[in-house]
Amino acid sequence: MKQYLQDKLLPPQALLVLDNAPSRFTASTLISGDCNITCLFLPPNVTSLLQPMDQGVLENLKRRYKRELLRKLLLDSDENLSFLEFNKKLTTSDVLEHKGRASLKTYYFYMNDFDF
């Protein structure tokens, strides 16, 4: 950060704004030795308000994942299973397959601006 500010001929002061993910360091460990660069953590549940694109992508991914599961339940299942029985039979491999398919469809939707 200091090098960037020097290169841009800006004063050596900065505020680093981070979400409140538990994997982050504490604010006191992220303050520079000269106190010109400080850290501020956002309060819980604020990130989605500041980054609505993330919410839209996640909502779209969840919707496509549910669609994949329902498709498998309704079309691919030879047995007449209840939703609960279907969920009990799901394996980790099944979940990853559906998540992968939903992720690809979400990616192509946003990159190519069309739906499958």
N, C-alpha and C positions, 0 to 999 in steps of 0.2 A: 504494500500500500504506500509506504513511504517513497519508494522508487517511482511509482506511478505519479504521485503528487509532485515530486521533484521534476519529472519529465514534462509535466503539464504546467509547470511554473505556478503551482497552487500552494497555498499555505499548508504546512504540515499538520492539518487537523482533519479528522474524519470521524464519522459515526457509523459503526457497523451494526446494521439492523438484522436480527436473526429471528426465526420462529422459535417456539419454545419446545422443540424436540428434545427428548430426554438425553439424546446422545451428544448434545452440545456441551461445550465447556461452560464453566460458570463465568459470569460477567467480569468478576474480579481477575480471573486468569487471562482474560483477553484484552485487558487495558495495557497499552504500551508503556514502557518504562518512563517516558517523558510525559505521559498522560495526554498526548495530542490525539491519540486514536482510542476511542472508547467504544464499548459494546452496549447495545440495548436489545433486550429480549421482548418480543411482542407478547401480550397477554394471551392466555389460552383462547382458542376458537376465533382468532382475529385473522389468521393467515388466509382463510377462505374468503373473507370479505375483501381483502386486498388483492387476491389473486383469483378472480372469478373464473378465469380460463381453466384453472386446475379443477374447479368444481364441475364445470361443464364436461371436461374430458372424463373425470371419474364417474360422473352420473351416466354418461354415454357408455362407458365400459361396463358398469354394473348392469345397465339395461340389456346390453348385448350378451353378457354372461348369462343372465336369467333367461334370455331368449334361447341361447344354446342349450341350457338345461331343459327347458320346456320342450324344445324340439326333440331332444333325445327321449324324454319321458313319453311324449305323445306319438312320435313317428318311428323311433328306432327300437322301442321296446316291444318284444313279442308277447311278453306277459302283461296281464292286466293288473298292474301294480298301483297301489295308492302312492301319493306323493311321499309319505313317510317311509314306506317300504323302498321306494326308489332311492331316496336319500341314504338309507342304510346300506344299499348295495353299491353306492358310489365309492370308487377307490381314489387314492391320491392321483393316480395316473389319469383317471377320468376328469377330475377337477382341473388338472394342469392342461389337459387337452382342450377343454372348453374355455378355460381362461386364455390360452394361447390363441384359439380361434377368435374369441371376442376381442382380444388385443389387436390382432391383425386387422380385423374389420374396422375397429376404432381408428387405428393408425391410417388406413387407406381412406377412411371417411374424411379425416382432417387434412391429410396430405393432398388428396385428389378432389376434395369437395363434392363427393358423391356417396350414395349409400348403396349397400348390397341388397 
